């Protein structure tokens, strides 16, 4: 199985990099957010993860960029209704947490319910 590489760098090299060096490798939108610095809630989440990596951390920080330091951590990302459990993998580096916790589900329609109008009750038999 091939080893993971991000823009020509191995994962071990990414972990040794500073945040500024890592930001040069990621797309411009994520680079800009890292350059501006973390928000208070993002800083608090990082502190909690540094304190205890084994614990399941729940967060509303969907806009946080995944940095190499977060790989291997289990996080629950809020999707508006519940916390979606995620285990952060190497391939997720450079993306945002919210990309992996979808806010909309697939709509699955069923048969018309009680009180439906006559026209909407018609279901063709095939």
GUDO-993009 format. One line per field, with one value per atom (N, C-alpha, C, CB): x, y, z; residue number from 1; atom name. Coordinates in steps of 0.05 Angstrom, whole numbers. Glycine has a CB too. Example, Ala and Ser with C-alpha at 12.3 -4.5 7.8 and 13.67 -1.06 7.14 Angstrom:
u 264  246  264  226  257  273  258  282
v -114  -90  -66  -89  -45  -21  1  -12
w 156  156  156  181  142  143  157  114
nr 1  1  1  1  2  2  2  2
atom N  CA  C  CB  N  CA  C  CB
This chain:
u 17  0  18  -19  13  30  27  23  49  48  34  77  22  7  27  -11  21  37  18  56  25  10  27  -2  21  37  67  33  73  100  115  116  101  113  101  109  117  107  93  130  78  63  82  44  104  124  136  147  141  151  130  159  104  83  81  56  85  83  106  82  129  152  151  178  134  132  118  117  125  111  84  127  66  40  44  22  63  68  79  89  97  107  85  131  68  46  26  32  22  2  10  -2  36  45  37  75  30  24  -6  33  -23  -52  -64  -66  -88  -101  -104  -129  -108  -107  -128  -110  -152  -173  -166  -200  -156  -147  -122  -142  -104  -80  -87  -62  -107  -115  -127  -136  -143  -155  -133  -176  -113  -92  -75  -74  -71  -55  -68  -51  -95  -110  -110  -139  -104  -103  -129  -97  -127  -151  -169  -142  -195  -214  -212  -244  -226  -225  -235  -241  -257  -267  -248  -295  -235  -216  -192  -207  -182  -160  -167  -152  -191  -200  -201  -227  -211  -212  -184  -227  -165  -138  -125  -121  -130  -120  -131  -127  -157  -169  -158  -199  -153  -141  -113  -142  -97  -70  -69  -55  -88  -90  -96  -111  -115  -123  -131  -147  -113  -118  -137  -92  -139  -156  -185  -146  -192  -220  -235  -221  -261  -279  -286  -304  -278  -283  -306  -257  -325  -348  -345  -375  -352  -347  -368  -319  -371  -387  -369  -406  -343  -324  -322  -296  -342  -342  -322  -370  -314  -297  -267  -303  -261  -233  -218  -231  -194  -178  -164  -157  -164  -151  -121  -162  -106  -77  -65  -66  -40  -29  -30  0  -30  -31  -57  -28  -78  -104  -108  -126  -90  -93  -93  -71  -113  -115  -135  -89  -145  -163  -192  -160  -208  -236  -252  -247  -267  -282  -311  -269  -329  -357  -362  -376  -369  -374  -404  -361  -414  -443  -453  -450  -475  -485  -511  -490  -518  -543  -563  -554  -560  -579  -565  -596  -543  -529  -499  -539  -484  -455  -448  -440  -435  -427  -399  -428  -396  -369  -350  -371  -326  -305  -279  -301  -264  -237  -220  -231  -204  -188  -165  -178  -164  -144  -125  -157  -103  -83  -94  -60  -113  -124  -141  -140  -149  -166  -151  -183  -125  -108  -112  -78  -116  -120  -150  -107  -168  -196  -207  -211  -233  -246  -263  -263  -268  -283  -312  -284  -324  -351  -355  -360  -334  -337  -344  -311  -338  -342  -367  -318  -381  -406  -428  -404  -441  -461  -486  -470  -496  -519  -546  -516  -546  -571  -570  -576  -593  -595  -610  -610  -607  -621  -651  -611  -668  -697  -707  -712  -721  -733  -763  -721  -777  -806  -819  -817  -841  -855  -883  -857  -901  -928  -943  -944  -963  -977  -991  -998  -992  -1002  -1032  -988  -1041  -1069  -1076  -1074  -1098  -1107  -1097  -1098  -1084  -1075  -1099  -1054  -1096  -1118  -1121  -1113  -1144  -1149  -1129  -1178  -1121  -1103  -1075  -1101  -1066  -1040  -1039  -1029  -1062  -1063  -1058  -1089  -1060  -1057  -1028  -1066  -1024  -997  -1000  -985  -987  -991  -979  -978  -993  -983  -967  -1007  -943  -925  -921  -898
v -24  0  25  0  44  68  85  84  98  116  142  121  154  179  202  186  218  242  265  238  288  312  333  323  339  357  350  386  324  315  312  334  316  314  289  340  274  251  262  231  245  253  260  231  246  252  280  231  287  314  335  316  330  349  353  338  332  335  351  308  350  365  395  353  402  429  447  430  473  493  499  519  512  518  537  532  555  573  558  594  539  523  506  505  494  477  494  464  519  536  542  562  541  546  523  549  500  477  474  451  487  484  505  484  501  521  549  511  569  597  603  615  593  599  589  586  564  553  567  523  574  589  615  594  629  655  652  668  631  628  621  606  605  599  624  576  640  665  684  678  685  702  692  706  667  655  641  677  624  609  627  585  621  635  624  632  636  627  599  646  592  565  544  563  552  534  530  545  551  549  531  577  534  517  488  527  482  455  443  453  458  449  444  470  461  457  431  480  426  402  377  403  379  356  351  360  372  369  357  396  364  354  324  369  315  287  279  282  265  257  233  250  217  193  198  173  221  228  235  251  231  239  268  220  286  314  322  331  337  347  377  341  385  413  423  417  450  463  477  484  475  488  474  489  478  465  478  466  503  517  514  547  497  493  476  479  486  472  449  491  426  402  404  376  406  407  380  430  374  348  340  347  358  353  338  379  342  331  302  348  292  265  244  259  226  204  211  199  235  243  237  274  230  225  250  200  261  286  282  310  295  296  324  289  326  352  356  354  378  384  390  407  377  382  399  356  410  425  410  432  384  367  349  351  338  319  321  290  306  306  281  305  286  265  256  274  230  221  219  194  229  228  219  256  203  197  210  166  229  245  228  271  226  210  229  189  217  233  247  215  233  244  269  223  274  297  323  290  321  345  366  337  391  413  418  407  400  405  417  378  422  432  411  457  413  393  390  400  413  413  397  440  393  378  349  381  339  311  306  299  327  324  338  337  323  335  345  314  368  380  372  410  359  351  321  367  308  280  276  265  253  246  243  219  255  254  227  278  212  187  189  163  193  195  168  210  167  142  145  133  127  128  152  102  164  186  177  197  196  189  195  204  192  197  226  190  231  259  270  276  254  264  267  244  286  291  267  316  265  243  241  245  264  264  254  291  260  253  224  271  212  184  164  178  173  156  147  170  121  109  88  97  92  72  45  82  24  -3  -12  -22  -22  -31  -61  -16
w 0  0  0  25  -18  -19  5  -44  13  36  29  46  49  44  40  68  19  14  9  -11  19  16  2  43  -23  -39  -39  -28  -42  -43  -17  -60  5  32  46  49  60  75  100  82  113  137  160  146  162  183  179  183  154  148  155  118  149  156  186  146  202  231  242  244  230  239  232  228  212  202  223  176  221  237  223  241  236  225  200  245  201  179  155  187  159  136  124  145  142  132  116  156  124  111  82  126  76  49  29  48  40  24  17  37  34  31  12  58  3  -15  -2  -24  -18  -9  12  -32  9  29  57  20  58  84  94  82  76  84  97  59  85  96  124  77  129  155  176  155  168  187  192  176  172  175  195  148  194  212  241  203  244  271  278  292  299  308  325  324  323  340  369  330  388  416  419  433  405  408  395  395  373  360  378  333  391  410  433  420  443  466  458  476  434  424  421  396  410  407  435  392  454  481  493  500  490  500  487  497  461  447  455  416  459  469  497  468  513  540  541  557  524  524  496  544  482  454  452  441  473  472  476  493  488  494  469  515  469  447  451  445  433  436  418  429  429  414  409  429  384  377  357  366  357  337  316  350  319  301  274  314  257  231  212  219  218  199  206  200  225  232  211  260  203  184  198  170  186  198  194  187  216  215  222  234  215  220  250  211  268  296  304  312  289  296  286  284  270  259  281  238  279  299  322  311  323  344  336  350  356  351  359  367  340  345  336  329  351  344  333  367  308  295  293  267  302  302  274  322  266  239  240  224  263  266  282  239  284  299  319  279  310  327  322  323  338  334  317  361  294  276  284  246  292  301  277  315  281  260  273  247  259  267  245  269  253  233  222  246  196  182  167  162  158  144  119  136  105  80  84  66  109  115  120  140  121  126  105  128  113  95  89  69  97  93  119  87  120  144  157  137  183  197  186  227  178  169  143  165  128  103  107  87  131  137  154  151  161  177  161  206  144  126  141  104  132  146  135  145  112  99  94  73  98  92  65  115  54  30  36  17  20  25  14  12  32  23  27  40  5  7  9  -18  24  27  15  56  20  10  23  15  11  23  48  3  68  94  97  115  122  129  124  159  112  107  81  129  64  39  20  26  1  -18  -36  -34  -50  -68  -90  -79  -101  -123  -115  -136  -91  -82  -72  -61  -67  -58  -81  -45  -106  -128  -131  -154  -129  -132  -154  -106  -177  -199  -191  -225  -199  -194  -218  -188  -212  -234  -231  -234
nr 1  1  1  1  2  2  2  2  3  3  3  3  4  4  4  4  5  5  5  5  6  6  6  6  7  7  7  7  8  8  8  8  9  9  9  9  10  10  10  10  11  11  11  11  12  12  12  12  13  13  13  13  14  14  14  14  15  15  15  15  16  16  16  16  17  17  17  17  18  18  18  18  19  19  19  19  20  20  20  20  21  21  21  21  22  22  22  22  23  23  23  23  24  24  24  24  25  25  25  25  26  26  26  26  27  27  27  27  28  28  28  28  29  29  29  29  30  30  30  30  31  31  31  31  32  32  32  32  33  33  33  33  34  34  34  34  35  35  35  35  36  36  36  36  37  37  37  37  38  38  38  38  39  39  39  39  40  40  40  40  41  41  41  41  42  42  42  42  43  43  43  43  44  44  44  44  45  45  45  45  46  46  46  46  47  47  47  47  48  48  48  48  49  49  49  49  50  50  50  50  51  51  51  51  52  52  52  52  53  53  53  53  54  54  54  54  55  55  55  55  56  56  56  56  57  57  57  57  58  58  58  58  59  59  59  59  60  60  60  60  61  61  61  61  62  62  62  62  63  63  63  63  64  64  64  64  65  65  65  65  66  66  66  66  67  67  67  67  68  68  68  68  69  69  69  69  70  70  70  70  71  71  71  71  72  72  72  72  73  73  73  73  74  74  74  74  75  75  75  75  76  76  76  76  77  77  77  77  78  78  78  78  79  79  79  79  80  80  80  80  81  81  81  81  82  82  82  82  83  83  83  83  84  84  84  84  85  85  85  85  86  86  86  86  87  87  87  87  88  88  88  88  89  89  89  89  90  90  90  90  91  91  91  91  92  92  92  92  93  93  93  93  94  94  94  94  95  95  95  95  96  96  96  96  97  97  97  97  98  98  98  98  99  99  99  99  100  100  100  100  101  101  101  101  102  102  102  102  103  103  103  103  104  104  104  104  105  105  105  105  106  106  106  106  107  107  107  107  108  108  108  108  109  109  109  109  110  110  110  110  111  111  111  111  112  112  112  112  113  113  113  113  114  114  114  114  115  115  115  115  116  116  116  116  117  117  117  117  118  118  118  118  119  119  119  119  120  120  120  120  121  121  121  121  122  122  122  122  123  123  123  123  124  124  124  124  125  125  125  125  126  126  126  126
atom N  CA  C  CB  N  CA  C  CB  N  CA  C  CB  N  CA  C  CB  N  CA  C  CB  N  CA  C  CB  N  CA  C  CB  N  CA  C  CB  N  CA  C  CB  N  CA  C  CB  N  CA  C  CB  N  CA  C  CB  N  CA  C  CB  N  CA  C  CB  N  CA  C  CB  N  CA  C  CB  N  CA  C  CB  N  CA  C  CB  N  CA  C  CB  N  CA  C  CB  N  CA  C  CB  N  CA  C  CB  N  CA  C  CB  N  CA  C  CB  N  CA  C  CB  N  CA  C  CB  N  CA  C  CB  N  CA  C  CB  N  CA  C  CB  N  CA  C  CB  N  CA  C  CB  N  CA  C  CB  N  CA  C  CB  N  CA  C  CB  N  CA  C  CB  N  CA  C  CB  N  CA  C  CB  N  CA  C  CB  N  CA  C  CB  N  CA  C  CB  N  CA  C  CB  N  CA  C  CB  N  CA  C  CB  N  CA  C  CB  N  CA  C  CB  N  CA  C  CB  N  CA  C  CB  N  CA  C  CB  N  CA  C  CB  N  CA  C  CB  N  CA  C  CB  N  CA  C  CB  N  CA  C  CB  N  CA  C  CB  N  CA  C  CB  N  CA  C  CB  N  CA  C  CB  N  CA  C  CB  N  CA  C  CB  N  CA  C  CB  N  CA  C  CB  N  CA  C  CB  N  CA  C  CB  N  CA  C  CB  N  CA  C  CB  N  CA  C  CB  N  CA  C  CB  N  CA  C  CB  N  CA  C  CB  N  CA  C  CB  N  CA  C  CB  N  CA  C  CB  N  CA  C  CB  N  CA  C  CB  N  CA  C  CB  N  CA  C  CB  N  CA  C  CB  N  CA  C  CB  N  CA  C  CB  N  CA  C  CB  N  CA  C  CB  N  CA  C  CB  N  CA  C  CB  N  CA  C  CB  N  CA  C  CB  N  CA  C  CB  N  CA  C  CB  N  CA  C  CB  N  CA  C  CB  N  CA  C  CB  N  CA  C  CB  N  CA  C  CB  N  CA  C  CB  N  CA  C  CB  N  CA  C  CB  N  CA  C  CB  N  CA  C  CB  N  CA  C  CB  N  CA  C  CB  N  CA  C  CB  N  CA  C  CB  N  CA  C  CB  N  CA  C  CB  N  CA  C  CB  N  CA  C  CB  N  CA  C  CB  N  CA  C  CB  N  CA  C  CB  N  CA  C  CB  N  CA  C  CB  N  CA  C  CB  N  CA  C  CB  N  CA  C  CB  N  CA  C  CB  N  CA  C  CB  N  CA  C  CB  N  CA  C  CB  N  CA  C  CB  N  CA  C  CB  N  CA  C  CB  N  CA  C  CB  N  CA  C  CB  N  CA  C  CB  N  CA  C  CB  N  CA  C  CB  N  CA  C  CB
